[in-house]
Amino acid sequence: MPSRKTAAAQGRVLARLKVKLDDGRESTLFELPWKACTPLVGSFYRAARTLEKNGRKDRDGSPAHVTDSTVNRELTTLQSMFTYHRDVRGSISHNPLDGFHHTDERGRARQTMLTPEQVDSFLECAHPLFNDICRVAYRCAGMRRGEAQMLRKSEIDWAARVINLPAPRNKNRRPRPIPFPDDVERILRRHADVSRGPYVFVSPRDPKRIKPVTDSAMWYWLNQARKRSGMVGFDSEPIVVHTLRHSGVTALVEQGAKESFIMAAAGMTPKTFSRYVKFGRQQQDDLRKVMNRSVTPPTPITTELEGERRPANSSVTTPRLVSKPDTQG
């Protein structure tokens, strides 16, 4: 379930965007009676929504359009609203959006995973406050950006050295405990002592030290770190704060932590966990060791050419293999 702020923003889009129905009428999803809202109408909405621009730019500099993953979240929000009225309020008999076309997002999943050395190199080029927030997110089983950025003092159990994230702050609406290591404890205590409000990390522009760090500041510091470090991800994928979640979970797997413990601290299901754990250096080394257990003998062609090889600058040309005609029969 999305947060209230996200659901409100998506609701404004659902109430604003007009879609052309199969009978030629134009309407918004909020103007339609619930019986007229079908999975086919969801497809009409997807076609109209993906033509809109999202205010960002693609890699080539052209204006970017709304992605299918964004439409998935918006339609899922509306589907959840219908589910509430069906299961809780009992005001409708069925959910009209059950079975709507949900685009597969696995092909657009983030592929970048940074090694611990790469994480250090990237964060060294960032603003100190951005460095500390990302360091907490990375080291604490890959916390999400908002979870670390909006961390409250009341959510930290200093005696048990655990961050108790309440259900409203977790994406799956379930509370989860997140243990933190010694280096993170020093970061949290330093910022908690400076803060005069409920949040651990406060905006450096607030003289009262009460307001939390804004999203715009995080994006500004992220762009600074990108430019200064010059680092890019897999297949030129831009590095974002959420990349540290993938990296943090993979690092714990490579260090031998129990997978069930990692999933509990990260708030992941086994399906999500398998998508976040990347094919990193340690996994590559392990696979290479298995490959090296069986040695393939050289082929006859390789043996024949072994004595025929010449340096690249040699004037003697290497003889080419010519197939011989079959003289038998």
C-alpha positions in Angstrom: 0.0 0.0 0.0 1.3 3.5 -0.8 1.7 6.2 1.8 -1.1 8.7 2.3 1.0 11.4 0.6 1.6 9.2 -2.4 -2.0 8.0 -2.6 -3.2 11.6 -2.6 -0.9 12.6 -5.4 -1.9 9.6 -7.5 -5.6 10.4 -6.7 -5.2 13.8 -8.2 -3.9 12.3 -11.4 -6.8 9.8 -11.5 -9.2 12.7 -11.1 -7.5 14.9 -13.7 -6.6 12.7 -16.6 -9.4 12.1 -19.1 -9.5 8.9 -21.1 -11.4 8.1 -24.2 -13.7 5.1 -23.7 -14.7 2.5 -26.3 -18.1 4.3 -26.8 -16.3 7.6 -27.7 -17.0 9.3 -24.4 -14.3 11.1 -22.4 -14.2 10.7 -18.6 -11.9 10.4 -15.7 -11.6 7.3 -13.6 -13.1 9.1 -10.6 -16.1 10.3 -12.6 -17.1 6.8 -13.7 -19.5 4.8 -11.6 -17.8 1.8 -10.1 -19.8 -0.7 -12.4 -18.5 1.1 -15.5 -14.8 0.9 -14.3 -13.5 -2.3 -15.8 -10.0 -3.7 -16.5 -10.5 -2.5 -20.1 -10.9 1.1 -18.8 -7.6 0.6 -16.9 -6.0 -0.2 -20.3 -7.4 3.0 -21.7 -6.0 4.9 -18.8 -2.6 3.3 -19.3 -2.5 4.3 -22.9 -3.4 8.0 -22.1 -1.2 8.3 -19.1 2.0 7.0 -20.8 1.7 9.9 -23.3 2.1 12.4 -20.6 5.6 13.8 -19.6 6.9 13.3 -16.1 9.0 16.4 -15.9 12.4 14.6 -16.2 14.7 13.8 -19.2 15.8 10.6 -20.8 19.5 9.8 -21.3 19.5 11.5 -24.7 18.2 14.7 -23.1 14.7 14.5 -24.6 11.6 14.9 -22.2 10.7 11.6 -20.5 7.2 10.2 -20.4 5.4 8.5 -17.6 6.6 4.9 -17.3 4.4 1.8 -17.1 5.7 1.1 -13.6 4.2 4.5 -12.5 0.8 3.5 -14.0 1.0 0.2 -12.3 1.2 1.9 -8.9 -1.6 4.3 -9.7 -4.0 1.6 -10.9 -2.9 -0.6 -7.9 -3.8 2.4 -5.6 -7.3 2.6 -7.2 -7.7 -1.2 -7.0 -6.8 -1.0 -3.2 -9.5 1.6 -2.7 -12.1 -0.6 -4.3 -10.9 -3.5 -2.2 -11.4 -1.4 0.9 -15.0 -0.6 -0.1 -15.6 -4.3 -0.9 -14.0 -6.0 2.0 -14.3 -3.4 4.8 -17.1 -1.1 4.0 -19.2 -3.6 2.1 -20.5 -0.8 -0.2 -19.7 -2.7 -3.5 -20.1 -6.3 -4.4 -16.9 -6.8 -6.4 -13.7 -5.1 -7.3 -14.0 -3.8 -10.9 -10.2 -3.6 -11.4 -9.4 -7.2 -10.5 -7.4 -8.6 -13.4 -6.4 -5.3 -15.0 -3.3 -5.4 -17.3 -0.3 -5.2 -15.0 2.9 -4.6 -17.0 5.8 -6.8 -16.1 8.4 -4.6 -14.4 11.2 -7.2 -14.0 12.9 -6.1 -17.2 13.2 -2.5 -15.8 14.5 -3.6 -12.4 17.7 -1.9 -11.3 20.7 -4.0 -12.1 23.4 -1.9 -10.4 25.2 -3.3 -7.4 28.1 -1.4 -5.9 30.9 -3.2 -4.0 31.8 -1.8 -0.5 34.9 -0.1 -2.1 32.7 1.5 -4.7 30.2 2.7 -2.1 33.0 4.3 -0.2 34.3 6.0 -3.3 30.9 7.3 -4.2 30.0 8.6 -0.7 33.4 10.3 -0.3 32.4 12.7 -3.1 29.0 13.5 -1.5 27.9 16.1 1.0 28.7 15.0 4.6 25.1 14.9 5.7 24.1 12.9 2.5 27.1 10.7 3.3 25.8 9.9 6.8 22.2 9.3 5.7 23.3 6.9 2.9 25.8 5.2 5.2 23.0 4.4 7.6 20.8 3.2 4.8 23.5 1.0 3.3 24.8 -0.5 6.6 21.3 -1.2 8.1 20.2 -4.0 5.8 19.6 -1.6 2.9 17.1 0.8 4.4 15.0 2.8 2.0 15.9 6.4 1.4 12.8 7.8 3.2 13.2 5.4 6.1 16.8 6.6 6.8 16.1 10.3 5.9 13.1 10.6 8.1 14.4 8.5 11.0 13.0 9.6 14.3 14.7 9.5 17.7 11.8 7.6 19.2 12.4 4.8 16.7 15.9 4.0 18.0 16.4 1.6 20.9 19.8 2.5 22.1 20.0 -0.2 24.7 19.2 -3.0 22.2 20.9 -1.1 19.4 18.0 -1.6 17.1 15.9 0.7 14.9 12.2 -0.2 15.5 10.5 0.9 12.3 6.7 1.2 12.9 4.2 -0.2 10.5 3.1 3.1 8.9 6.8 3.8 8.0 7.3 0.4 6.3 6.2 -0.2 2.7 4.4 -3.5 3.5 2.7 -1.9 6.5 4.4 -4.3 9.0 6.8 -3.2 11.8 10.3 -4.4 11.5 13.4 -4.3 13.8 16.7 -3.3 12.1 19.9 -3.9 14.1 22.6 -1.3 13.5 26.4 -1.9 13.8 28.9 0.1 15.8 29.9 2.6 13.1 26.2 3.4 12.4 25.6 4.0 16.2 28.3 6.7 16.2 26.6 8.4 13.3 23.2 8.3 14.9 24.4 9.5 18.2 26.2 12.4 16.7 23.2 13.6 14.7 20.7 12.9 17.5 22.7 15.1 19.9 22.7 18.0 17.4 19.0 17.7 16.5 16.5 19.6 18.7 13.4 18.1 17.2 12.0 14.6 16.7 14.1 13.7 13.7 17.7 12.4 13.8 18.8 14.1 10.6 17.8 17.8 10.4 18.2 20.3 7.6 21.5 22.3 7.8 19.6 25.4 6.7 17.2 25.3 9.7 18.8 27.4 12.5 16.4 25.8 15.0 17.6 22.2 14.1 14.1 20.9 14.0 13.0 20.4 10.3 14.0 17.2 8.6 16.2 17.0 5.4 14.1 17.8 2.3 13.8 15.6 -0.8 15.1 18.4 -3.0 18.3 18.6 -0.9 18.8 14.9 -1.2 18.4 15.0 -5.0 20.8 18.0 -5.1 23.5 16.2 -3.1 22.9 13.0 -5.2 23.6 14.9 -8.4 26.7 16.4 -6.8 28.0 13.0 -5.9 27.4 11.7 -9.4 29.3 14.5 -11.0 32.2 14.5 -8.6 32.7 10.7 -8.6 31.9 10.2 -12.3 30.5 6.8 -11.4 27.7 5.1 -13.4 26.0 1.8 -12.8 25.6 -1.3 -14.9 24.9 -0.5 -18.6 25.2 3.3 -17.9 22.4 3.1 -15.3 22.4 6.2 -13.0 23.3 5.6 -9.4 20.5 6.5 -7.0 20.1 6.2 -3.2 18.0 3.0 -3.8 21.1 1.5 -5.4 22.5 1.3 -1.8 19.6 -0.9 -0.8 20.6 -3.5 -3.5 24.2 -3.1 -2.5 23.6 -3.4 1.2 21.5 -6.6 0.9 24.0 -8.2 -1.5 26.9 -7.3 0.8 25.3 -9.0 3.8 24.7 -12.2 1.6 28.4 -12.2 0.6 29.5 -11.8 4.2 27.6 -15.0 5.1 24.6 -13.6 7.0 21.5 -15.8 7.2 19.1 -15.0 4.4 16.0 -15.2 6.7 17.6 -12.6 9.0 18.4 -10.3 6.1 14.8 -10.5 4.8 13.4 -9.8 8.3 15.6 -6.7 8.7 15.1 -5.5 5.1 11.3 -6.1 5.1 11.4 -8.3 2.0 9.6 -11.4 0.8 11.6 -14.2 -0.7 10.6 -13.1 -4.2 11.7 -9.5 -3.6 14.9 -10.8 -1.9 15.9 -12.8 -4.9 15.5 -9.7 -7.2 17.6 -7.5 -4.9 20.5 -9.9 -4.4 22.9 -9.3 -7.3 25.4 -11.5 -9.1 28.3 -9.9 -7.3 32.1 -10.5 -7.0 31.8 -13.1 -4.3 29.2 -15.1 -6.3 31.3 -14.8 -9.4 34.3 -16.1 -7.6 32.4 -19.0 -6.2 31.0 -19.9 -9.6 34.5 -19.7 -11.1 35.9 -22.1 -8.5 33.3 -24.6 -9.5 34.1 -24.1 -13.1 37.8 -24.7 -12.4 37.1 -28.1 -10.9 36.8 -29.6 -14.3 39.5 -28.8 -16.8 38.7 -29.2 -20.5 41.6 -30.7 -22.6 42.7 -28.7 -25.6 41.0 -29.6 -28.9 43.0 -31.0 -31.8 42.7 -27.6 -33.7 44.2 -25.8 -30.6 47.0 -28.3 -30.4 47.8 -28.0 -34.2 47.9 -24.2 -34.1 50.0 -24.1 -30.9 53.3 -24.2 -32.9 52.1 -22.1 -35.8 51.5 -18.9 -33.9 53.6 -15.9 -34.7 54.0 -12.5 -33.1 51.6 -9.8 -34.4 54.4 -7.9 -36.1 55.9 -10.9 -37.8 56.1 -10.9 -41.6 55.4 -14.7 -41.6 51.7 -15.2 -42.1 49.9 -17.9 -40.1 48.7 -20.7 -42.3 44.9 -20.8 -42.6 42.9 -24.0 -42.0 41.6 -25.4 -45.3 39.1 -28.1 -45.4 40.3 -31.2 -47.3 37.9 -32.9 -49.7 36.8 -36.4 -48.7 38.6 -38.8 -51.0 37.1 -41.9 -49.5 34.3 -43.6 -51.3 
